[in-house]
Amino acid sequence: MTRIFDVILSVSGLVIGAPVLALLWLLGWLDSGSPIFRQERVGRNQKSFTLVKFRTMRPNSASVPTHLADASAVTKLGHFLRRTKLDELPQLWNVFKGEMSLVGPRPCLLSQLELIEERSSRGVFSVRPGITGLAQINGIDMSTPKLLAKVDALMLQHMGARAYFDYIIKTATGAGRGDRIRQE
């Protein structure tokens, strides 16, 4: 059932949001010369996929979890994109392709072994990863792998159409603070 919602909402978002996506792409190109960021992430059944986002850090920044990233690597546009969560918009393409859902556990890096182990032990990889979910609207990020995996599993136990739309609405209206970046 959620796959139908994912397809309808991702196509709608890509079509209706095309002018915003184009503007952000142009601003990103002017900001860093490389507006789109691609990174291998862990997906459903621990199969890797390429996640796409708007770039928020300088192009040659280290490929590490956000909480370990260097705050000085974030560009001026990147601060705005992260604060407004607009950096996530290109992931609508991942949702459309079936690699992600709008709602689910945030996909982690292949190098985040502790989080992968915790999620694996709780059956979290049985679903598509998502753009948002219970952890994200509550400000829980990948810096606390055990807590994140526990909250992801809790979300999956109570997932239904109502929760799906509730998480989307709460994210769109500003719930959660996004991933923390290590401060200098």
N, C-alpha and C positions, 0 to 999 in steps of 0.2 A: 504493500500500500504506500509506504513512504517513497518508494522508487518512482511511482507515478507523480507524487507531489514534487520530488526532486527534479524530474524532467520538465514538468510544467513551469515550475518556479525558476529553474536555471535558464531555460529558453527565454522566458519572459524577462528575466533580469538581464540577460545578454542583449536582447533586442531593445528593450526600453532603456537600458543603461548604456547603450552603445555610444551616445554622445559623451557621457561622463567617462567611460572607459577610454575613448579616443583622446579626450582632454587630459586625463591623467597620464596616458601613454606619452603624449607630447610633452607635458611638464616633466615627466620622468626622464625623457630623452634629453631635455634641456638641463636637468639637474645632474644627471650622472652619465649621460650618453648611452645608457643601457637600462631602459625602463622596466623590462621584465626579468624576473628572477626565477630560475628553475632549480629545483633541488630534489634529490631522491629521498623519498619518505617511505615508511612502512605502512602498508595498506591492509585491506581485508585478507585474512588468512596469512598474514605476514608476507604478502607479496609486495615487492617494491613497485613504486610508480613515481612519475615525475610531477611534482606539485608546481603550479605556477602562481606567482604573486607579483604585485608591483614591487619593484626594488625599493628598499628603504635604507640600505647601507651602500657605501661605496662598492663598486664592482669587485675589487680584489680583497674584500673582507673575508675573514676566516669563516668556514662553514661549520659553525658550532651552534648548539642550542641557544636560543635568544638570551636566556638568563646568564650565559657565559660570554656573550658578545661584548665587544668594546663599545661603550656608549659614544665615543668620539667618532665611530665609523658611521653613525646614523646621519644622513643628510638632512638639510632643512626641510625639504619636501617629505622625507621619510618620517620625521617627527609628526608632521600633520597627518600623513597616511596612517601611521600607527594609532594615533590618538582617535581618529575618526573610524578606524578599522577598514578604510577604503583600500588598503593594500591587499585585502582578502578577495576583492571583486573578481580578479581573473580565475579564482578557484571555481567559479561558476562553470567554467569549461571542464574542469576535473569532475564536477558533479554531473554535467551533461554526459560525459563519456562513461560514467558509471564507476569511476575510480574512487569517488567520494560521495557523501551525502551532504545535504545542508546541515543536518544535525547528526552528531556522532562524536566519538573521541577524536581529539586533534591528532593528526598523523605525526609521529615522531621521526627523528632521524635514525638511520640504520645504526649509528654509533651509540645511541642511548640504550645501552644494554640493560641497565637496571630497570628502566621503564618498560622495555620490551618483555623482560622476565616477569615483572609484576602484572602487566596486562595479560600476558599469556596464561599465567596461573589463574586469572579471574575470567577467562573467556572473552576478553574485550575484543580480540582480533576476529571474532566471528561476524562482525558487522563492518560496513564501510566506515572509514574515518570521516569526520565531518568538519565543516567550517566552524561550527559552534556547538555548544552543548552545556550541560549542567556545570561542569568545571569552569568553563569560560565565563559564564554569567555570574559566577561566584568568585572570580578573580584567582582561581587556582591554576597555576601554570606548571610547566615541566620541571621547575626547580625543586619540586617535591614529588618525586616519582611514585612513592607508595601511596600518598594521599590522592594524587591524580588518578592512579589506577583504581583505587577504591571508589572514588566518586564516579569515574567512567562506568564501572560495573553497576553501581547503584542506578545511574541514569538508564542503563540498558534494561534493568529489571522493571523499571517503571515507564518505559517508552511506549507511547501510543500517539495517535493523531493530535490529541490535545497538548501533550508535552512537546511534541515536534514543533507545533506552531507557537507555543508559549516560549520556547527557547529562541526561536527566530525573532519574535516580537521583542523580547527582552534584549537581545543583542542589538537589534536595529534601533532601539530606544536608549542605548548607552549602558546597559548593565555590564559589569565586568570592567576590568582596566586593561586587558590585553597582556601579553607576555612582558614580564619585567626584563629590563636590560641592566646589566651590572653597571653600577655607577663607579666613577673613578675614585 
